[in-house]
Amino acid sequence: MAAPVTSASFPTPGINGLAKNRAQSLTGPEWASKALNCVVDSDGRLAARKGWVKQNATPISGSPAIRTLFEYVKGDQTVEVLTSANLKIYSGTSTLTDITGTITAPSASLWQFVNFNGKVLGFQQGHTPIKWTGAGNFANATAATGTLPTGNCAVAAFGRIWALDSDRQTIKYCALLDDTKWATADGGGSIDMHSVWTKGMDEVVGIIAFGSNLVVFGKNHIVFWTDGAGSEIGMTPTNIYVNSMIENVGLVGRDAITLIGELDVVFWSTNGVRSLSRTVQEQATPVNQLSPENRDFMAAYLSTANLANSRMVYSAVEGLVILTHPDASVTWVFDIKYPLESGGFRMFEWSILPTAMCCRSNNNLLFGFAGYIGLFSGYLDDTATYRYAFWCGWFPLSQNSQLNILKRAKVAVASRRNVVGSFKWWTDFRANMNAVQKEWTVSGGTEYNNGGEYNLSAEYSGGGGVIEKYVPLRKSCQTLRFGFETDINGYPFALQYVTIGFEPTRYA
């Protein structure tokens, strides 16, 4: 007599994000071995990310890769978006106006801009700093006293600009609120990092302000400078000293770092994407990556292409940290809204490859592409569809060693429009894939269309809701992996739940 068909239900498949390091191990349906163009939506489901919309109708001449996007805050608190590409600098979003001016001809477009006292200054390795006051064009910065730094990174903090010199070891700072005076006699000065490194010679990669500390990132060190006096402006340079040093952790590229409000800093190091506050707290036990399940997977990209072109940005509204390594054709996304039990964050892969990113003060998230600025919005990439693809981790279908005959799957998706999707499954760690393509059709009055049990957000309302579909399955197995793929074509989408029906047979 045949055993009755039983079922196993999975209400939030893939909710923990990618676990690439364990893709061929038993991880469970809550993990993903593939999660392309995914996010976790407000209802806790694995949903499709937003797309992007062109902001400038006419591309930059020649459609060069945009290398820097920056929001300049003027003295009157109005703002302007700056773009660097093709050895030029532009202002605006819908129309890009060339404001390069008479600066010394640059050899690259890798400017780091900083807001300072109503002006914006730009720094790039081996280049004279440049300056713009919001009117006219950029011009070379000039020094009334001392010499200007010509290194690759800078930060405006504690009433001064702190900028690296061309030797990648000397950090110069200007006089209080005066970016033209760099001489010691006029309030400027310098910090020599040569004698600070403790694990062999290093070089400065990035500089940030974090609380009342000036934090200097090398490739293999993080150095915290403080004055310990608690001055009104946060730091007095003549009193600074090394307050703390973290060894064997550093920064892979100047722009692979982002501030998370005023509370934390996230950065990409050779041993994972990390949180600065947690790195400080856990110096004795530095295994504190934000995605430990993907550390080795990401490390493989450290020797791929030019890390100087990697970029990181944080969107408070979306609750996402986005890290793009366009030269290696990868973009990783970390959902930092709710940490996992391990303390890490959910990680996903996206197919978009911006070469620059900026989150504006109005919370608009901007991407730089070949000649275009894109706004993170809608559910098309410009005018093109994009693929949502999820494969869960391997898991035992039942809690014993029985062989199970697969019967059918009930797959529920949340959508406002009909969905043509492919349900896929694999058995017992075999590479052979099985797939059935079906259409999930929106009807006018399903039980779930108006919220109820599944708490649909307004995003999925308006004629849609949760749509269920039965998918016939075949094969027998002990362990299973399933997935779902569909094209995103202008509307939000989320995978609601999956139930697998099977018939237990005998012990394997």
C-alpha angles and dihedrals in degrees: 000000000000118000116248118262111261131186143216119207126208110192099182110023115188094009093139094056128224125354099181094160090062101035092129096043133080103274104146136243091282089071127066130225087188127022111164120179092353136142134170109253128215090271093055098254131132099256138172118269122239121264130224137257127210114250099189115054092201117053124227108273110278092012095254122184111271106234103182135029118182138166111226115205111208127211091262090053094250114131138223130191114230123202129191120199139135092016090300137101124224136188128212136035111235091037119025112214120198108237098162091122123170100332117142106275106270123221094212140016097233096119121161108209126202131188112232129172095327095317133090122226128192128210131192133164112277094002133113108249115256131215140201128187096194096265129082116350141318118279136184113278115241132208120228089192133009123006130295120247114246102192134118106260141042144165132202108222142135091021095303144078114247110196137171120243124226093266089067088228107073121075113198125197130196130226119280108292091343118103092183098064117075102150118111091233090060098046099277127112147147145249119221110213095185093093096038102068113096104186099056128292115329136170133230113258103169143000127206139165114239116180106311092335132098103218119203118195121204125178091264105013141057114203124194116205121193137160095218091215101094096227122190093257093044100251141033109204096213090060100045124124137165106278098177141000129201116197131204091021124093147135124285097204137007095246098039090096136080139181117240098212109289096313108069150002126224120202141167114243132173089263099049144293105307144185115236095214092051092045089055092048094047104041090133091052106029096178092115107122117157089230109026090165089067104035098111092042091055094042089064088069095055091087094042119103124313116337089192087076094056115112136193131193137174125218113196093192094052093036090226138131109204121199119186127188098182096176087062093040095239135122121184126194129200122201103213098175095097122015121222122244089264089059091248128113134244112268129201138173124236129199095218114097111198117185092205136020138191134176109209128216088255087057094250109147113219129195128196119220136162101317095330139092112217129201116216098241144112126020104279129078096237095309098330131099119239133206125256107201128175129174118176126218124269117274138169110259093215133019096247135054096270124136110236128205110219114229112170145327128227107212121189122193132180115228144136093218138041112284125212104199142163120230110204134188141180129197134217097347093301119148093222110108127211120201141179122190118211140163118241102208124205113231129192102243117022119155092253104043097100102048110262117136095004098046097224115203120229088257090077098039128094103083098337139073136140111347121195126204133177116226121195114233134197138189131060126250151153096219127036142191123188136182145178130218133183140152116256107225111176102309137082119260137187136178105236105186144320128219120192119206116202143160117232111221123169139332111279 
